[in-house]
Amino acid sequence: MTKAKARHILVETEAECLALKDKINNFEEFDQLAREHSMCPSGRVGGDLGIFGPGKMVPEFDDVVFNAEIGKIQGPVLTQFGYHLIWITARK
């Protein structure tokens, strides 16, 4: 079974998500931005979600994590929880 390792930042609005993505693209640290802005408890650890398999996250999140390019920040991704920036760090 395929497994992935990812980090994410969860915020309320698409505008906030896009602003954070711009900061990351301008070399601000993903983990620090997650600590400062993410609504998810994983924000306390820089947005680290650990290693997980398909079906552990909501479908919109899973679709990105198991299909998008590794190492590139993905998003905004809208789920029932809000808007996510997703950084897939590994998949095998």
Backbone as a printed PyTorch tensor [residue, N CA C, xyz], in Angstrom:
tensor([[[  0.8470,  -1.1780,   0.0000],
         [  0.0000,   0.0000,   0.0000],
         [  0.8980,   1.2480,   0.0000]],

        [[  0.5150,   2.2320,  -0.7760],
         [  1.2320,   3.4960,  -0.8320],
         [  1.0660,   4.2510,   0.4830]],

        [[  2.1450,   4.8530,   0.9300],
         [  2.1330,   5.7120,   2.1270],
         [  2.6990,   7.0670,   1.7300]],

        [[  2.2930,   8.0900,   2.4580],
         [  2.7990,   9.4350,   2.1970],
         [  3.1770,  10.1020,   3.5100]],

        [[  4.0650,  11.0790,   3.4000],
         [  4.4300,  11.9330,   4.5300],
         [  4.1780,  13.3580,   4.0650]],

        [[  3.4290,  14.1060,   4.8740],
         [  3.0590,  15.4580,   4.4530],
         [  2.9550,  16.3960,   5.6440]],

        [[  3.0100,  17.6880,   5.3060],
         [  2.7540,  18.7760,   6.2510],
         [  1.6300,  19.6020,   5.6680]],

        [[  0.9160,  20.3390,   6.5120],
         [ -0.1120,  21.2290,   5.9810],
         [ -0.3230,  22.4170,   6.8970]],

        [[ -0.9460,  23.4310,   6.3070],
         [ -1.3860,  24.6140,   7.0440],
         [ -2.8670,  24.7640,   6.7420]],

        [[ -3.6820,  24.8400,   7.7630],
         [ -5.1340,  24.9640,   7.6250],
         [ -5.5730,  26.3490,   8.0920]],

        [[ -6.2650,  27.0600,   7.2000],
         [ -6.7780,  28.3980,   7.5220],
         [ -8.2290,  28.5190,   7.0680]],

        [[ -8.8920,  29.6010,   7.4900],
         [-10.3170,  29.7720,   7.2060],
         [-10.6250,  30.2410,   5.7910]],

        [[ -9.7610,  31.0990,   5.2140],
         [-10.1190,  31.7110,   3.9320],
         [ -9.1070,  31.3970,   2.8380]],

        [[ -9.5890,  31.4250,   1.6170],
         [ -8.7250,  31.2240,   0.4600],
         [ -7.6840,  32.3470,   0.3700]],

        [[ -8.1050,  33.5800,   0.6820],
         [ -7.1840,  34.7170,   0.6230],
         [ -6.0160,  34.5290,   1.5950]],

        [[ -6.3090,  34.0760,   2.8020],
         [ -5.2510,  33.8290,   3.7820],
         [ -4.3200,  32.7150,   3.2940]],

        [[ -4.9060,  31.6910,   2.7050],
         [ -4.1440,  30.5710,   2.1790],
         [ -3.1830,  31.0460,   1.0780]],

        [[ -3.6920,  31.8650,   0.1630],
         [ -2.8650,  32.3850,  -0.9250],
         [ -1.7580,  33.2960,  -0.4050]],

        [[ -2.0610,  34.1040,   0.6090],
         [ -1.0500,  34.9800,   1.1930],
         [  0.0770,  34.1640,   1.8290]],

        [[ -0.2700,  33.0870,   2.5090],
         [  0.7460,  32.2180,   3.1090],
         [  1.5690,  31.5120,   2.0380]],

        [[  0.9230,  31.1030,   0.9520],
         [  1.6470,  30.4530,  -0.1450],
         [  2.6670,  31.4210,  -0.7460]],

        [[  2.2970,  32.6850,  -0.8940],
         [  3.2390,  33.6970,  -1.3880],
         [  4.4370,  33.8250,  -0.4500]],

        [[  4.1900,  33.8080,   0.8520],
         [  5.2890,  33.9030,   1.8180],
         [  6.2280,  32.7070,   1.6870]],

        [[  5.6640,  31.5130,   1.5220],
         [  6.4830,  30.3040,   1.3560],
         [  7.2860,  30.4010,   0.0660]],

        [[  6.6590,  30.8580,  -1.0060],
         [  7.3610,  31.0100,  -2.2810],
         [  8.4550,  32.0660,  -2.2110]],

        [[  8.3780,  32.9520,  -1.2150],
         [  9.4120,  33.9520,  -0.9850],
         [ 10.3500,  33.5350,   0.1530]],

        [[ 10.4400,  32.2140,   0.3400],
         [ 11.4260,  31.5830,   1.2160],
         [ 11.1740,  31.7290,   2.7110]],

        [[  9.9380,  32.0360,   3.1000],
         [  9.6340,  31.9640,   4.5320],
         [  9.4400,  30.4900,   4.8940]],

        [[  9.7190,  30.1460,   6.1100],
         [  9.6950,  28.7550,   6.5620],
         [  8.2710,  28.2190,   6.7330]],

        [[  7.9880,  27.1000,   6.0740],
         [  6.6790,  26.4630,   6.1430],
         [  6.3180,  26.1470,   7.5860]],

        [[  7.2440,  25.5030,   8.2990],
         [  6.9100,  25.0700,   9.6610],
         [  6.6290,  26.2450,  10.5910]],

        [[  7.3510,  27.3440,  10.4350],
         [  7.0920,  28.5110,  11.2760],
         [  5.7290,  29.1220,  10.9540]],

        [[  5.3840,  29.2060,   9.6700],
         [  4.0730,  29.7310,   9.2700],
         [  2.9520,  28.8300,   9.7820]],

        [[  3.1740,  27.5160,   9.7700],
         [  2.1780,  26.5840,  10.3070],
         [  1.9690,  26.8350,  11.8000]],

        [[  3.0580,  27.0230,  12.5330],
         [  2.9560,  27.2850,  13.9740],
         [  2.1760,  28.5740,  14.2590]],

        [[  2.3740,  29.5720,  13.4160],
         [  1.7540,  30.8790,  13.6310],
         [  0.3060,  30.9650,  13.1340]],

        [[ -0.0480,  30.2150,  12.0840],
         [ -1.3240,  30.4460,  11.4180],
         [ -2.2880,  29.2580,  11.3450]],

        [[ -1.7960,  28.0270,  11.4380],
         [ -2.6660,  26.8760,  11.2080],
         [ -3.6890,  26.6860,  12.3310]],

        [[ -4.9240,  26.3970,  11.9460],
         [ -5.9950,  26.0940,  12.9000],
         [ -5.9540,  24.6380,  13.3520]],

        [[ -5.1620,  23.8200,  12.6910],
         [ -5.0670,  22.3900,  13.0120],
         [ -4.0960,  22.1910,  14.1790]],

        [[ -4.3740,  21.2560,  15.0750],
         [ -3.4320,  20.9690,  16.1560],
         [ -2.0260,  20.6180,  15.6540]],

        [[ -1.9200,  20.0970,  14.4270],
         [ -0.6080,  19.7750,  13.8650],
         [  0.2480,  21.0190,  13.6670]],

        [[ -0.3600,  22.1960,  13.6970],
         [  0.3900,  23.4370,  13.5690],
         [  1.4500,  23.5800,  14.6380]],

        [[  1.1930,  23.0260,  15.8130],
         [  2.1640,  23.1050,  16.9150],
         [  3.4810,  22.4160,  16.5810]],

        [[  3.4240,  21.4680,  15.6370],
         [  4.6310,  20.7430,  15.2200],
         [  4.9630,  21.0640,  13.7630]],

        [[  4.6920,  22.2780,  13.3580],
         [  5.0310,  22.7320,  12.0160],
         [  4.1670,  22.1560,  10.9140]],

        [[  2.9820,  21.6770,  11.2970],
         [  2.0550,  21.1200,  10.3080],
         [  2.3230,  19.6710,   9.9420]],

        [[  3.2540,  19.0220,  10.6410],
         [  3.6420,  17.6480,  10.3220],
         [  2.5100,  16.6700,  10.6340]],

        [[  2.0860,  15.9420,   9.6150],
         [  1.0220,  14.9380,   9.7680],
         [  1.5750,  13.5220,   9.8790]],

        [[  2.8780,  13.3780,   9.7750],
         [  3.4880,  12.0550,   9.8500],
         [  3.2580,  11.2560,   8.5800]],

        [[  3.3350,   9.9420,   8.7210],
         [  3.1750,   9.0210,   7.5940],
         [  1.7840,   8.4030,   7.6880]],

        [[  1.0810,   8.3740,   6.5530],
         [ -0.2810,   7.8260,   6.5450],
         [ -0.5910,   7.2380,   5.1760]],

        [[ -1.6000,   6.3820,   5.1530],
         [ -2.0410,   5.7490,   3.9120],
         [ -3.3200,   6.3690,   3.3960]],

        [[ -3.7370,   5.9600,   2.2050],
         [ -4.9850,   6.4570,   1.6280],
         [ -6.1690,   6.1660,   2.5470]],

        [[ -7.1240,   7.0930,   2.5530],
         [ -8.3360,   6.9130,   3.3390],
         [ -8.2490,   7.4370,   4.7590]],

        [[ -7.0880,   7.9000,   5.1840],
         [ -6.9410,   8.4350,   6.5450],
         [ -7.3440,   9.9040,   6.6300]],

        [[ -7.3560,  10.5780,   5.4940],
         [ -7.7140,  11.9990,   5.4320],
         [ -8.9810,  12.1450,   4.5880]],

        [[ -9.5730,  13.3210,   4.5960],
         [-10.7660,  13.5560,   3.7710],
         [-10.3890,  13.4130,   2.2990]],

        [[-11.3600,  13.0430,   1.4310],
         [-11.0580,  12.7380,   0.0300],
         [-10.3070,  13.8310,  -0.7290]],

        [[-10.6620,  15.0920,  -0.5370],
         [ -9.9940,  16.1750,  -1.2680],
         [ -8.5090,  16.2520,  -0.8920]],

        [[ -8.2240,  16.0190,   0.3680],
         [ -6.8530,  16.0390,   0.8750],
         [ -6.0900,  14.8330,   0.3360]],

        [[ -6.6800,  13.6480,   0.4520],
         [ -6.0740,  12.4210,  -0.0620],
         [ -5.7360,  12.5360,  -1.5420]],

        [[ -6.6530,  13.0900,  -2.3200],
         [ -6.4450,  13.2030,  -3.7620],
         [ -5.1600,  13.9670,  -4.0590]],

        [[ -4.9370,  15.0400,  -3.3530],
         [ -3.7180,  15.8330,  -3.5600],
         [ -2.4910,  15.0610,  -3.0830]],

        [[ -2.5460,  14.5450,  -1.8740],
         [ -1.3800,  13.8920,  -1.2760],
         [ -0.9130,  12.6910,  -2.0870]],

        [[ -1.8330,  11.9500,  -2.6660],
         [ -1.4440,  10.7300,  -3.3610],
         [ -1.3330,  10.8850,  -4.8750]],

        [[ -1.5150,  12.1150,  -5.3870],
         [ -1.4180,  12.3120,  -6.8360],
         [ -0.5640,  13.5020,  -7.2650]],

        [[ -0.3950,  14.4940,  -6.4210],
         [  0.3170,  15.7090,  -6.8110],
         [  1.8360,  15.5280,  -6.6900]],

        [[  2.5450,  16.4840,  -7.2470],
         [  4.0010,  16.4680,  -7.2580],
         [  4.5710,  16.5630,  -5.8440]],

        [[  5.5210,  15.7070,  -5.5550],
         [  6.1980,  15.7010,  -4.2600],
         [  7.1430,  16.8970,  -4.1930]],

        [[  7.1720,  17.5630,  -3.0350],
         [  8.0960,  18.6490,  -2.7980],
         [  7.5950,  20.0260,  -3.1930]],

        [[  6.4760,  20.0880,  -3.8960],
         [  5.9030,  21.3720,  -4.3110],
         [  4.6940,  21.6760,  -3.4340]],

        [[  4.5800,  22.9220,  -2.9750],
         [  3.4460,  23.3010,  -2.1340],
         [  2.1740,  23.2900,  -2.9770]],

        [[  1.1830,  22.5480,  -2.5230],
         [ -0.0960,  22.4080,  -3.2190],
         [ -1.1650,  23.2230,  -2.5030]],

        [[ -2.0310,  23.8370,  -3.2550],
         [ -3.1490,  24.5390,  -2.6460],
         [ -3.3130,  25.9270,  -3.1950]],

        [[ -4.3840,  26.5390,  -2.7730],
         [ -5.3350,  26.1580,  -1.7320],
         [ -6.1730,  24.9230,  -2.1050]],

        [[ -6.3560,  24.0660,  -1.1420],
         [ -7.2010,  22.8790,  -1.2710],
         [ -8.3490,  23.0490,  -0.2750]],

        [[ -9.5650,  23.1230,  -0.7840],
         [-10.7440,  23.3030,   0.0690],
         [-11.2700,  21.9610,   0.5400]],

        [[-11.4510,  21.8350,   1.8620],
         [-12.1140,  20.6780,   2.4560],
         [-13.1870,  21.1950,   3.4130]],

        [[-13.8760,  20.2930,   4.0630],
         [-14.9080,  20.6790,   5.0310],
         [-14.3170,  21.4590,   6.2120]],

        [[-12.9960,  21.3990,   6.3950],
         [-12.3480,  22.0490,   7.5300],
         [-11.8570,  23.4610,   7.2210]],

        [[-11.6830,  23.7670,   5.9520],
         [-11.1580,  25.0600,   5.5430],
         [-10.2360,  24.8980,   4.3520]],

        [[ -9.2900,  25.8320,   4.2350],
         [ -8.3550,  25.8380,   3.1160],
         [ -6.9830,  25.3700,   3.5900]],

        [[ -6.4020,  24.4720,   2.8070],
         [ -5.1170,  23.8750,   3.1590],
         [ -4.0330,  24.2490,   2.1530]],

        [[ -2.8290,  24.4290,   2.6700],
         [ -1.6170,  24.3340,   1.8690],
         [ -1.0130,  22.9980,   2.2640]],

        [[ -0.6510,  22.2010,   1.2750],
         [ -0.1440,  20.8580,   1.5390],
         [  1.2490,  20.7230,   0.9300]],

        [[  2.1770,  20.2500,   1.7450],
         [  3.5390,  19.9920,   1.2920],
         [  3.7790,  18.4940,   1.4460]],

        [[  3.8020,  17.8020,   0.3190],
         [  4.0540,  16.3560,   0.3080],
         [  5.5610,  16.1730,   0.3470]],

        [[  6.0710,  15.5730,   1.4000],
         [  7.5150,  15.4470,   1.5400],
         [  8.0310,  14.0770,   1.1130]],

        [[  7.1710,  13.0790,   1.0690],
         [  7.5780,  11.7390,   0.6180],
         [  6.3530,  10.9010,   0.2820]],

        [[  6.5770,   9.9400,  -0.6210],
         [  5.5060,   8.9890,  -0.9560],
         [  6.1770,   7.7450,  -1.5050]],

        [[  5.7430,   6.5850,  -0.9900],
         [  6.2380,   5.3160,  -1.5340],
         [  5.3120,   4.1800,  -1.2370]]])
